[in-house]
Amino acid sequence: MKSLIDHPTASLKWLRSGFVPPDFELVGNEGVFATLAFLDDERTLARVRTADGSWTLKHLGILTPVVTLREEGGTTNLATFHPHALRHGSLQFHDGTAFDWAWLHEGEGGGVFLDQGGKPMIHLQAHSGRDLRSTRDFERCDVKLSPGLPTFSMSALLAAFGWYLILFDHLKEQDDVAAETALRL
């Protein structure tokens, strides 16, 4: 797995790897920088691997949902994502570091992590498949790392966290549409 510290780049893509449940790879010209794999059928639990380590992401709760980040196999939350009432949110690490998440409303789905000064750091834009074999799920996601900000070791992890948020939100929307359709029938 490549490190963004050793191979700085501003443009990456999340691509479906073809495994079931869907796994994704964050790729650039130099190779794979991260992976994201769902570990349960509900897609609430995922494993993220980067050059810096392995973590799990878990979506918890319905009325006051959060997403937790832990080292794989660990029992302590390293960070917690708290969505705001208007769907944006804040990823707060226990060392005091925080990043705001803002949903993008153009295109199919996307979001951006902002630094503490409000400047975009990591921009994600999802795309669904366009051929007959495609599902309604997102097939890929363009990732742009802000060139004006220094690449740091957490960039790949933040890109994975954002991709997880986008995928989970998309799945939740599909479930809501299916439930509404079932009620109408």
N, C-alpha and C positions, 0 to 999 in steps of 0.2 A: 504494500500500500504506500502511495506517495504522500509526502508531507507538503502542505502549502508553504511552509517556511523554506524548504529546500527548492521547491518548484513554484515560485509565485506566478499566479495567473489571475486574470480578471474575469475570465469567461469559462464556465463549466456547465455541465448538463447532468440532471438526474435522468437515468434511462432504466427502463424495466429490464431485469436480468433474465426473465423467462421462467424463474422458479415459482412454485406454488407453495404457500401463499405468496403474493407478489413480493419480490425483492427488488431493490433498486441499487444502482451504482452511480456514484458521483464521479463523472469522468471529465478529463481534459485531454489536451494533446499529449501530455506526459504519461497518462495512464489513469488508474483508479485512485481517488482521494478519500472516498468514504463509501460505506454500504449501509443500507437500511433494510432490515428484514422484519416482517410482522411475525410474531410468535404465537398468536391466537387467532381463531376464526373471526372474532369480533373486531379485530385490528385495533384493540386498545393497548396492546403491549407490543413494543418493537425493540429490536437491538440495533444499535448504531456502532459501527467500527470505523475508526480513523487510524492514522499513523500514531496517534497519541494514546489510544486505548479503546476499550469497549464499554458501552453504557447501555442502559435500558431506559426507555421512555414509556410512561404509563398514564393513560387518561383515566381519571377518577371522578366520580360524582356526576349528578345530572343537574340539580338545581344550582349548585355552586361548583362547577367543574374546575379541575386543575389538571395540569400535566406535570408529572415529576420526572426528574433526571437523577439516575443513580449509576455508580460504577456497576458493571455487570457482576452479579453475585453479591453486591453490597446491600446493606439494609438501611443506609442513611441517605436521605435526599441531598444531593449536591446543589440542586436548583429546583425551583417551582415556577411554573407558568400560571399566572392568574389572568383569565380573560376579564376585560371590562364589560360594562353593560352594552356598549356600542360595538362589541366584538373585537376591538383591538385588545391589547394585553401587555403584560410586563413579565419578562423572564428574569427572576431574581435569584442570583447565586448566594449561597450562604456566606461567602466572603465579602458581600456587600456590592459586588458588581451587578449591574442591571442593564437590560436591553429592552427597549420598547418594541413591540410588534404592531405593525399597522397593516390591515388588510387592504389589498388593492381591488378596486371595483371594475377595472377595465379588463377585457379578455375573459378567459375561462376561469381563472382563479389565480391568486397570487398574494404575495405579501412582502414586507420588507422589515428587516431588523434595523433599528436606529441606535446610534451610540448615545451616550448620556447627554451630548450636546444637540441631539435631534437630527444629526446627519445620517443619511442612508449608508449602511455598511454592506448589507447582503440583501439583494433584490432577487425574488423568486417569481417566475411566471410559468404556470402549468399549462399543459396542452394535452388534449385527449387524442386518441388515435384517429386516423382518417381513412383507414381501409376497412374492408368487409370483415376482417378477422378481429378488429378492434372491439373492445368492450366500452361501456360508458365510463370506465375508470380512466384516470389520467395515465398517459403512457410515458410522458417525459416532462421535464421542467428545466427551463433555462435559468441559470444562476449567474448573477453578475456581482462580483466583488468590487466595491468602490476603489478605484485606482488611487485616489487621494489619501485613503486611509491605509495605514500599514497592515500588511497581512500578519495575523497573529495565530497562535496555535489553535485557538477556538473557532476559527472561521469554518472549517469543515463540520465541526460539531453543530454550530449555529445553522449552517445550511441544512444539515440533517434534521434539526429540530423544526425549522421552518417548513421543510418538506412534509414532515410528519403532521404538523398542524393543518397544512393544506389538504393532504390526503384524508385526514380524519374528518375535517369539515365537509369535504366533498362526499364522503361516504354517509355522513349524517344527513346531508341534503337528499341523497338518493333514498335513504330510509324514510325520510319524511314524505317524499313524493310517493313512494310505494304505499305507505300507510294511508295517505290521503286518497289514493286511487282505490285501495281496498275498501275504504269506508264509502266511497261513492258507488261501488258496485253493489 
